[in-house]
């Protein structure tokens, strides 16, 4: 779930231990070969963490990391895309509302006749990532949120809008 780099939650010892990651990866490969799982991946690995592990012949299928407008690791996103590792975003809505740039997101949404949440989610898709998202805990809103989430493919952000949003860190 986390790389075993120095100071990480998985390795608070202060010593880099990419060998631990390699050993854990071999265990996942065994589970895959045994048919226990279809695909295997990693979570919260930065580009340097990925480069530091001997993956053997099978690279991770996915790297699941936090990705939101206010917090994005552009280097890792680009590296994963280049290496054919799916970048799966979680926490995509954390920076969508209540931020100094929210009025700009609202204006972009209005221009596309959609909601601010959809702009935030569409931005993730256009960055080349997939998302792990839910529909919230408000049962009365789930149907509406689901419809809105499925409408992400009904519009596209312009290059200028993408640039504006990319700079909202």
C-alpha positions in Angstrom: 0.0 0.0 0.0 3.0 2.3 0.5 6.5 2.0 -0.7 9.1 0.8 1.8 11.2 4.0 1.4 12.9 5.6 4.4 10.4 7.3 6.7 7.3 5.9 5.0 4.5 4.4 7.1 5.6 1.0 5.8 9.2 1.5 6.8 9.7 4.1 9.6 13.3 2.8 10.2 14.9 5.6 8.2 16.7 3.2 5.7 15.6 2.7 2.1 14.4 -0.9 1.6 13.4 -1.4 -2.0 14.2 -5.1 -1.5 11.2 -5.3 0.8 9.0 -4.0 -2.1 10.6 -6.5 -4.4 9.9 -9.4 -2.0 6.3 -8.2 -1.5 5.9 -7.9 -5.3 7.1 -11.5 -5.8 4.4 -12.6 -3.4 1.8 -10.8 -5.4 3.1 -12.4 -8.6 2.7 -15.8 -7.0 -0.9 -15.0 -6.1 -1.5 -13.9 -9.7 0.1 -17.0 -11.1 -2.1 -19.1 -8.8 -5.2 -17.4 -10.3 -6.1 -15.7 -7.0 -6.0 -12.3 -8.6 -6.3 -11.0 -12.2 -4.1 -7.9 -11.9 -1.7 -6.6 -9.4 -0.6 -3.1 -8.6 0.8 -0.6 -6.1 -0.5 2.4 -4.2 1.1 5.7 -3.3 4.4 5.1 -5.1 6.2 8.1 -6.5 8.1 7.8 -9.8 11.4 7.4 -7.9 9.9 4.6 -5.8 8.7 2.8 -8.9 12.1 3.1 -10.5 13.8 1.7 -7.4 12.1 -1.7 -7.4 13.1 -4.7 -9.5 9.6 -5.7 -10.8 10.9 -8.6 -12.9 9.0 -9.2 -16.1 5.7 -7.9 -14.7 5.2 -4.2 -14.0 2.4 -3.0 -11.8 -0.9 -2.7 -13.7 -2.0 0.2 -11.6 -0.6 2.8 -9.1 -3.4 4.2 -7.0 -2.6 7.6 -5.6 -4.2 10.8 -4.3 -5.0 13.1 -7.1 -7.0 16.3 -6.8 -6.8 19.8 -8.2 -5.1 21.1 -5.1 -2.6 18.2 -4.9 -1.2 16.4 -7.8 2.2 14.7 -8.5 2.7 15.6 -12.2 6.0 13.7 -12.4 4.5 10.4 -11.2 1.5 10.8 -13.4 3.7 11.3 -16.5 6.0 8.5 -15.5 3.1 6.0 -15.0 1.6 6.9 -18.4 5.0 6.6 -20.1 5.5 3.2 -18.5 2.0 1.9 -19.2 1.0 1.8 -15.6 -2.6 3.0 -15.0 -2.7 5.9 -12.7 -5.8 5.5 -10.5 -6.9 8.6 -8.6 -8.5 8.7 -5.2 -9.5 11.7 -3.2 -10.4 13.6 -6.3 -13.0 15.8 -4.7 -11.0 17.0 -1.7 -9.9 20.2 -3.4 -13.0 20.9 -5.4 -14.9 23.2 -3.0 -14.1 25.8 -0.5 -10.8 26.8 -2.0 -9.7 30.2 -3.3 -9.9 28.9 -6.8 -13.4 27.4 -6.5 -15.0 30.5 -8.2 -12.9 29.8 -11.2 -14.0 26.2 -11.3 -17.6 27.3 -10.9 -17.1 29.6 -13.9 -15.6 26.8 -16.0 -18.5 24.6 -15.0 -21.1 27.2 -16.0 -19.4 27.5 -19.4 -20.0 23.8 -20.0 -23.4 23.8 -18.5 -22.3 21.3 -15.9 -21.4 21.2 -12.2 -18.2 22.1 -10.4 -17.8 18.5 -9.3 -18.0 17.3 -12.9 -15.2 19.7 -13.9 -13.0 18.4 -11.1 -13.7 14.8 -12.2 -13.3 15.5 -15.9 -10.0 17.2 -15.2 -8.7 13.9 -13.7 -9.9 11.9 -16.8 -8.2 14.4 -19.1 -5.0 14.1 -17.1 -4.9 10.4 -18.2 -6.0 8.9 -14.9 -8.9 6.7 -14.0 -10.8 7.2 -10.7 -11.9 5.4 -7.6 -14.9 7.5 -6.6 -18.1 6.9 -4.7 -21.5 8.5 -4.6 -21.3 9.9 -1.1 -23.2 8.9 2.0 -26.4 10.9 1.4 -28.8 8.3 0.2 -31.2 10.9 -1.2 -28.4 12.3 -3.5 -26.9 9.0 -4.8 -29.1 8.8 -7.9 -28.3 12.4 -8.9 -24.5 11.9 -8.2 -24.5 8.7 -10.2 -26.2 10.5 -13.2 -23.7 13.4 -12.9 -20.7 11.1 -12.7 -21.8 9.3 -15.9 -22.2 12.6 -17.7 -18.4 13.2 -17.5 -18.1 12.2 -21.1 -20.6 14.8 -22.3 -18.1 17.6 -22.4 -14.4 18.2 -22.7 -12.2 20.9 -21.0 -10.3 23.1 -23.3 -6.5 23.2 -23.3 -6.6 26.7 -21.7 -9.0 25.4 -19.0 -6.7 22.4 -18.3 -3.8 24.7 -18.0 -5.7 27.0 -15.6 -6.7 24.0 -13.5 -3.3 22.4 -13.6 -1.9 25.5 -12.0 -4.4 25.5 -9.1 -2.0 23.9 -6.6 
